[in-house]
Amino acid sequence: MIDLKGGAFQLETYTGKMNFYLAAVDDMLKHPTDQPSIGLILCRTKKELVVEYALRGTTTPMGIAEFTHLLKLPDRFTGRCRRWRSWRLN
């Protein structure tokens, strides 16, 4: 499961929500022969030490990574995507 966040990593909410999502997926969707689900939280920024402490005590397979979104629409799409401004991350 991937959770794309538009801002910095928030310790208070993101890991708890992902843990909840993964528990629900494993309970309701996972086949008995499947391995546990894996969660990936993608944030614009994160502090390494905070992430390390946030994940240290959990047994749920989870990772937190930074991402860089597109700042400019690639030239090949210019004029084709009218709604680019409304859905891109600011």
C-alpha positions as CSV (number, residue, x, y, z in Angstrom):
1,M,0.0,0.0,0.0
2,I,1.3,3.4,-0.9
3,D,0.2,6.6,0.8
4,L,1.3,9.8,-1.0
5,K,1.5,12.8,1.2
6,G,1.8,16.4,0.0
7,G,3.9,17.7,2.9
8,A,6.5,16.8,5.5
9,F,6.4,13.5,7.4
10,Q,4.1,13.9,10.4
11,L,4.9,11.4,13.1
12,E,1.6,11.8,15.0
13,T,-0.6,10.6,12.2
14,Y,1.1,9.0,9.2
15,T,2.6,5.8,10.8
16,G,-0.6,5.2,12.9
17,K,-2.8,5.5,9.8
18,M,-0.6,3.2,7.7
19,N,-0.5,0.6,10.5
20,F,-4.3,0.8,10.5
21,Y,-4.6,0.5,6.7
22,L,-2.3,-2.5,6.6
23,A,-4.1,-4.3,9.4
24,A,-7.4,-3.8,7.6
25,V,-6.0,-5.0,4.2
26,D,-4.4,-8.0,5.8
27,D,-7.6,-8.9,7.6
28,M,-10.1,-8.3,4.8
29,L,-8.2,-8.8,1.5
30,K,-5.1,-11.0,2.1
31,H,-5.2,-14.6,1.0
32,P,-4.1,-17.0,3.8
33,T,-0.9,-17.9,1.8
34,D,0.0,-14.3,1.1
35,Q,2.8,-12.6,3.0
36,P,2.0,-9.5,5.2
37,S,1.2,-6.4,3.2
38,I,3.9,-3.7,2.9
39,G,3.3,0.0,3.5
40,L,5.2,2.9,1.9
41,I,4.6,6.5,3.0
42,L,5.9,9.0,0.5
43,C,6.4,12.5,1.8
44,R,8.0,15.7,0.5
45,T,10.5,15.8,3.4
46,K,11.4,13.7,6.4
47,K,13.9,13.8,9.2
48,E,15.9,10.6,9.3
49,L,16.1,10.3,13.1
50,V,12.3,10.9,13.5
51,V,11.6,8.2,10.9
52,E,14.0,5.7,12.6
53,Y,12.4,6.2,15.9
54,A,8.9,6.1,14.5
55,L,9.5,2.7,12.8
56,R,11.8,1.1,15.4
57,G,9.0,-0.4,17.6
58,T,6.7,-1.6,14.9
59,T,6.5,-5.1,13.5
60,T,4.4,-4.0,10.5
61,P,6.5,-3.9,7.3
62,M,6.6,-0.2,6.5
63,G,8.9,2.3,4.9
64,I,9.0,6.1,4.6
65,A,10.7,7.9,1.7
66,E,10.9,11.4,0.3
67,F,9.7,12.1,-3.2
68,T,10.0,14.9,-5.7
69,H,7.0,15.7,-7.7
70,L,6.9,17.3,-11.1
71,L,7.4,21.0,-10.9
72,K,6.8,21.6,-14.6
73,L,4.7,19.5,-17.0
74,P,6.9,17.7,-19.5
75,D,6.9,19.4,-22.9
76,R,5.3,16.4,-24.6
77,F,2.2,17.0,-22.5
78,T,1.9,20.8,-22.8
79,G,-1.5,21.7,-24.3
80,R,-2.9,18.2,-23.7
81,C,-3.5,18.4,-20.0
82,R,-5.8,21.4,-19.3
83,R,-6.3,20.6,-15.7
84,W,-2.6,20.3,-14.8
85,R,-2.7,23.3,-12.5
86,S,-5.7,22.0,-10.5
87,W,-4.2,18.6,-9.7
88,R,-0.4,19.1,-9.4
89,L,1.0,19.4,-5.9
90,N,2.0,22.9,-4.9
